[in-house]
Amino acid sequence: MRIGLISDTHLAIPEEKLPSQVEDAFKGVDLILHAGDIWIPSILDELESIAPVMAAWGDDDMETDLGNDPRMIKEHILYLEGVILWLMHQKPAYGVMVPRENRIFSRKHDREREIPCVVVYGHTHKALIENHKGVLVVNPGSPTWPNYVPELGTVALLTIESGKAEVCIVPLK
């Protein structure tokens, strides 16, 4: 399974579209995960013309008119081909990502969750791949505002095969 990862599109004018390089990077993906700060619903529609889309609410999305789009919820917990994946906008604090009997406590400590294999988040506009105690943590960066500069940035591609996940950052050119 190939999954396109994107975050922080920050397009404020409905007439704006994603750079064509995003479509090129996501060609052939099975699913697209948007880690928030979408700003306008047409971005999700545009991405959905490539593959099915799921999205997390970003902190700036609360101020926009994204309505009750069923593709968007605060956090997604996905089970994909033997891999548990969390999709959210802001990175969970590692202090609460402490395994206890194969469980992990949520950021609010209000319920237990299974330890994810992959955490996908956005918010920082900086592409990042790291391994934290066996959890693959990925920020795809921003395709339109990397490091808060309005230029072409990055997305990421996640491949899940036989219960294993691999990811790479894709610079848009």
ROGUMAR-39633 format. One record per residue (C-alpha): residue in three letters; x, y, z. Coordinates in steps of 0.05 Angstrom, whole numbers. Example, Ala and Ser with C-alpha at 12.3 -4.5 7.8 and 13.67 -1.06 7.14 Angstrom:
% residues 2
(node 'ALA' (246 -90 156)) (node 'SER' (273 -21 143)) 
***
This chain:
% residues 173
(node 'MET' (0 0 0)) (node 'ARG' (27 69 -19)) (node 'ILE' (2 130 20)) (node 'GLY' (13 203 3)) (node 'LEU' (26 247 64)) (node 'ILE' (14 321 62)) (node 'SER' (4 377 113)) (node 'ASP' (-1 452 121)) (node 'THR' (-26 470 52)) (node 'HIS' (-48 539 77)) (node 'LEU' (-82 561 13)) (node 'ALA' (-129 617 33)) (node 'ILE' (-162 636 -33)) (node 'PRO' (-212 585 -61)) (node 'GLU' (-186 596 -132)) (node 'GLU' (-117 573 -111)) (node 'LYS' (-97 502 -126)) (node 'LEU' (-44 456 -102)) (node 'PRO' (20 457 -142)) (node 'SER' (17 406 -199)) (node 'GLN' (79 373 -169)) (node 'VAL' (35 346 -113)) (node 'GLU' (-6 306 -162)) (node 'ASP' (57 281 -196)) (node 'ALA' (86 259 -128)) (node 'PHE' (21 224 -108)) (node 'LYS' (10 188 -175)) (node 'GLY' (-10 117 -160)) (node 'VAL' (-21 124 -85)) (node 'ASP' (-78 84 -53)) (node 'LEU' (-94 136 1)) (node 'ILE' (-76 208 19)) (node 'LEU' (-71 231 91)) (node 'HIS' (-72 307 104)) (node 'ALA' (-45 326 173)) (node 'GLY' (-84 391 179)) (node 'ASP' (-83 466 165)) (node 'ILE' (-121 456 100)) (node 'TRP' (-158 523 102)) (node 'ILE' (-205 510 43)) (node 'PRO' (-247 448 28)) (node 'SER' (-230 448 -46)) (node 'ILE' (-160 424 -28)) (node 'LEU' (-190 359 -2)) (node 'ASP' (-232 353 -65)) (node 'GLU' (-171 364 -108)) (node 'LEU' (-132 311 -70)) (node 'GLU' (-191 263 -73)) (node 'SER' (-187 266 -149)) (node 'ILE' (-121 229 -140)) (node 'ALA' (-140 179 -85)) (node 'PRO' (-186 174 -24)) (node 'VAL' (-170 226 29)) (node 'MET' (-172 229 105)) (node 'ALA' (-152 292 143)) (node 'ALA' (-140 317 213)) (node 'TRP' (-165 385 236)) (node 'GLY' (-108 435 242)) (node 'ASP' (-104 491 292)) (node 'ASP' (-116 542 236)) (node 'ASP' (-173 502 206)) (node 'MET' (-217 519 265)) (node 'GLU' (-220 591 239)) (node 'THR' (-241 572 169)) (node 'ASP' (-305 547 138)) (node 'LEU' (-290 473 126)) (node 'GLY' (-359 454 151)) (node 'ASN' (-375 383 172)) (node 'ASP' (-331 349 121)) (node 'PRO' (-333 274 139)) (node 'ARG' (-261 266 116)) (node 'MET' (-238 309 174)) (node 'ILE' (-235 291 247)) (node 'LYS' (-188 314 303)) (node 'GLU' (-146 250 301)) (node 'HIS' (-150 187 261)) (node 'ILE' (-127 119 286)) (node 'LEU' (-120 74 225)) (node 'TYR' (-105 0 219)) (node 'LEU' (-72 -10 151)) (node 'GLU' (-44 -77 131)) (node 'GLY' (-20 -95 201)) (node 'VAL' (5 -24 217)) (node 'ILE' (-27 22 269)) (node 'LEU' (-22 94 245)) (node 'TRP' (-42 158 281)) (node 'LEU' (-58 219 239)) (node 'MET' (-61 286 275)) (node 'HIS' (-40 358 266)) (node 'GLN' (6 369 325)) (node 'LYS' (59 321 347)) (node 'PRO' (41 283 411)) (node 'ALA' (86 298 470)) (node 'TYR' (135 240 478)) (node 'GLY' (126 244 553)) (node 'VAL' (58 211 545)) (node 'MET' (81 162 492)) (node 'VAL' (104 113 544)) (node 'PRO' (89 40 530)) (node 'ARG' (54 5 587)) (node 'GLU' (33 -67 575)) (node 'ASN' (29 -55 500)) (node 'ARG' (-15 6 510)) (node 'ILE' (-1 80 503)) (node 'PHE' (-37 137 537)) (node 'SER' (-67 192 495)) (node 'ARG' (-42 263 502)) (node 'LYS' (-101 279 547)) (node 'HIS' (-90 217 590)) (node 'ASP' (-165 204 582)) (node 'ARG' (-161 135 550)) (node 'GLU' (-111 83 531)) (node 'ARG' (-92 69 459)) (node 'GLU' (-50 17 426)) (node 'ILE' (21 37 411)) (node 'PRO' (23 63 340)) (node 'CYS' (74 38 289)) (node 'VAL' (70 106 253)) (node 'VAL' (51 176 275)) (node 'VAL' (38 227 220)) (node 'TYR' (32 300 241)) (node 'GLY' (42 370 212)) (node 'HIS' (40 439 243)) (node 'THR' (115 456 240)) (node 'HIS' (121 463 164)) (node 'LYS' (187 424 170)) (node 'ALA' (195 356 140)) (node 'LEU' (220 304 190)) (node 'ILE' (228 229 195)) (node 'GLU' (250 200 262)) (node 'ASN' (245 136 301)) (node 'HIS' (222 144 373)) (node 'LYS' (225 81 413)) (node 'GLY' (205 40 353)) (node 'VAL' (151 88 329)) (node 'LEU' (162 118 260)) (node 'VAL' (145 193 268)) (node 'VAL' (134 232 204)) (node 'ASN' (121 304 186)) (node 'PRO' (114 312 111)) (node 'GLY' (129 387 116)) (node 'SER' (88 435 74)) (node 'PRO' (81 434 -2)) (node 'THR' (67 509 -4)) (node 'TRP' (98 541 58)) (node 'PRO' (160 501 78)) (node 'ASN' (193 533 139)) (node 'TYR' (140 588 133)) (node 'VAL' (166 612 66)) (node 'PRO' (117 614 7)) (node 'GLU' (151 568 -43)) (node 'LEU' (150 495 -65)) (node 'GLY' (163 449 -7)) (node 'THR' (154 376 8)) (node 'VAL' (105 318 15)) (node 'ALA' (120 247 36)) (node 'LEU' (106 176 12)) (node 'LEU' (92 120 61)) (node 'THR' (96 48 38)) (node 'ILE' (65 -7 80)) (node 'GLU' (81 -78 62)) (node 'SER' (77 -142 103)) (node 'GLY' (65 -102 167)) (node 'LYS' (126 -58 157)) (node 'ALA' (126 17 142)) (node 'GLU' (177 57 104)) (node 'VAL' (174 131 87)) (node 'CYS' (211 181 45)) (node 'ILE' (206 257 39)) (node 'VAL' (193 281 -32)) (node 'PRO' (218 351 -49)) (node 'LEU' (172 385 -100)) (node 'LYS' (209 415 -160)) 
***
